[in-house]
Amino acid sequence: MATPNLSVQNAFLSGLQIIYKELFQYGYIRFLNTASTEVDVVYGETNQKVYKPPIKILCHFVRNRSKDKDPVKETDEKVKIKVPIKELQDNGIPFETHNDLKVLRQAVIVFNGEAYQIDEVDTKSMVAGQFLVISFDCSPCDDYVDDAHS
């Protein structure tokens, strides 16, 4: 395999970020503050999670709502949020190791005033040995309390 050309990688990352700036909006990612979040030692659960200050990131937001045929079941809402890798790099957010992905899965993304818990993280679209986009599969976060209400 040929050695990746760093100038080509950087050009793709910068170009994709420009496209996102033109087409999409900003959201906020908030990482779990593990030092301030109290977790029950028996069940490994918490009553209220504490998050670090928000980091502003460009994102492409797609909502998918589906209603089950069962009239008792509520509408299922899933959200896919895509973020250019350059946004993570510019904000110093690591994403390359398994531990980095674990930390990302504990975060929430706040978009248009709604909070979404991250269910899964996946890197997408590799060009010249570099991923261009990171994709977050999310669902509504019922236990999120923003700083103004805590």
Buried (B, 14 or more C-beta within 10 A) or exposed (E): EEEEEEEEBBEBBEEBBEEBEEEBEEBBBBBBEEEEBEEEEEEEEEEEBBBBEBBEBBBBBEBEEEEEEEEEEEEEEBBBBBBBBBBBBEEEBEBEEEEBBEBBBBBBBBBEEBBBBBEEBEBEBEBBEBBBBBBBBBEEBEEBEBEEEE
